[in-house]
């Protein structure tokens, strides 16, 4: 089922309350069951009093929250989720587009790599796409993301510092270049090196073969209930139906709000950014723009990127923008306003890491 349809289901199930997922620092990936909500109907034939508000017991009662939701999307789940996420390094050079599997990720981080290109870290827990890629190499700040999420880290090559971090921390990972080639394949319809792919179930089978720990010890995102239809926006939020993020040399990202589905549709250089297999335009219920310190560290142009913060940024949700302070806490980059964490809306989240002084614009 397309993710925006799940989003509609989640909205119907969650409106009227905030999901009890703010278990920052929780040591397990399970989600506690929601407290049941009273759902008694008023006695048949007993009308509400005339004039003024109806008696509270006769007001419409919101549907109870689902017993289980996915920890990184807030969308309904059939059971408690305990399996570790998979973080896959996905290429974003023009030769790699359109990519496959980004539309099924729970969270996608976009960060500059060396030179002028950006690269994705796509996180999968609620869905298990058969094809993800093209897969490319990893850098230290992406290792930090995977470690914070307690994820299985999937990559093809590395910088020396990134590999040192993986080895020193004894992180569970799959490196196509050095020993894990059986968990990847190449698509003959594309040119190397932009044709390397993997799949979620293939990686999970590999995790069993390698005897990696199966149970998740990662963080849980904080979610907010979607606003009721027609409800006014928060006084702290400004209308924002479009955002443009000009990364370097032609990597211009934009998001435009699709009110019918409650998501932001993503474009690259003015063209819809679509999935190669499904044909769907990539979208997000939440877009977090984080201004972070970047520093070039070698002649190849590799960077050191601060993913801990705190720093300034913006949060896009529901056609609005909030100015935020972002900070990585308990393994996730989170958004704060006035010292209070802002919950995500149920659905997919994209995190855009932009050099400090970047000039994102909003309309």
C-alpha positions, 0 to 999 in steps of 0.5 A: 500500500502506498505510504500516503495511504498509510498516512491517511489511515494513521491520521484517522486513527491518531487525530485528537491525541499525541502518540506516546512515543517520546521514549527518548533514550529507551533501550528497546525498540518496542512501542508501548500500547496506547491507553484505551480511549473511551468510545461509548456512544450516547444513548440512542434517541438522547439529543444533545442539549440545545444552546451552548456546548453539548455535554462532554460525554456526548461530544464526538469521541476520537478513535483510539490510537493503534496498539502498535506503531512503527518506531521511526514512522509512527504508522500503524503496525500489526505488532511490536517492532523489535528488529534492527533498522537497515541503513543503506548508503545510496548514491545521488550523482546524476548517473545514479538517478532515478534511485530505487527504494528511497520511497519505502525508507522510514527516514532519509538523510541527505548530506554532502560527500566529497566534492559537490555531490550529496549522498543519502543514508536511507533507513529501513525498518517498517518496510523491506524493499527487494531493491535498494540502490545504487549503493556507494561508499560510507563516510564517518558522519554516516557511520555516526548516524548508523551507530546512533540508530543501532542499524545494520550498516550497508555500504560499498567501500569507505574512507579510512576514518569511516572504516576505523570507526566501524572497526573500533566500535565493532558495528554490524555492517556489510561492505561489498568491496571487502568480503560481502559481495554475495549480498549485492548485485549489479544491474547490467542495464546501468554502467559501473559503478552506478549499478550496485544494488542490495535488498532488505531481506537479503541483508537480514538473511546476511545478518543471521548468517553473520550472527549479528544481534537481532533485537533492536536497542535503538531510539524511538522518534517522538510523534504528534497527532496530525491536526484536525482537518480545517484546524488553524495552524500553530501561531508559531508556524508560517505557511510554507508550501514550497522550500528550495535548498540549493546544494552545490553545483546543480544539486538543487532540492525542492519540496512542494506541499501536496495538500490532498495527501498531506506530504511534501513532494520532492524535486531535483533541479526542478524535476520530480524526483521519482523512484525507478521501479514504482514511478512514485514521486518521493515524498515526506510528511516531515522535512527537517532542514539542519544548518550544520558546520562542514569542514573539508579535511583532505585533498579529495574534498572529504568533509567533517560534518557536525551531526550533533548540533545544536544548530538552527534549522527549519521543520516543514509539516502540513504546509507550514514552517517552524524555525527550530533548533535541531540537535541529535539526541538519543540517536536521532536528529530532533527538532526543538522550539523554545526548548520543547521537542516538536513531534513528527507527523506519522509518515516518512521523514527527510533530513536535509543537512545543509552547510551553515550559511546555506540559503534555503528559501520558503514560499 
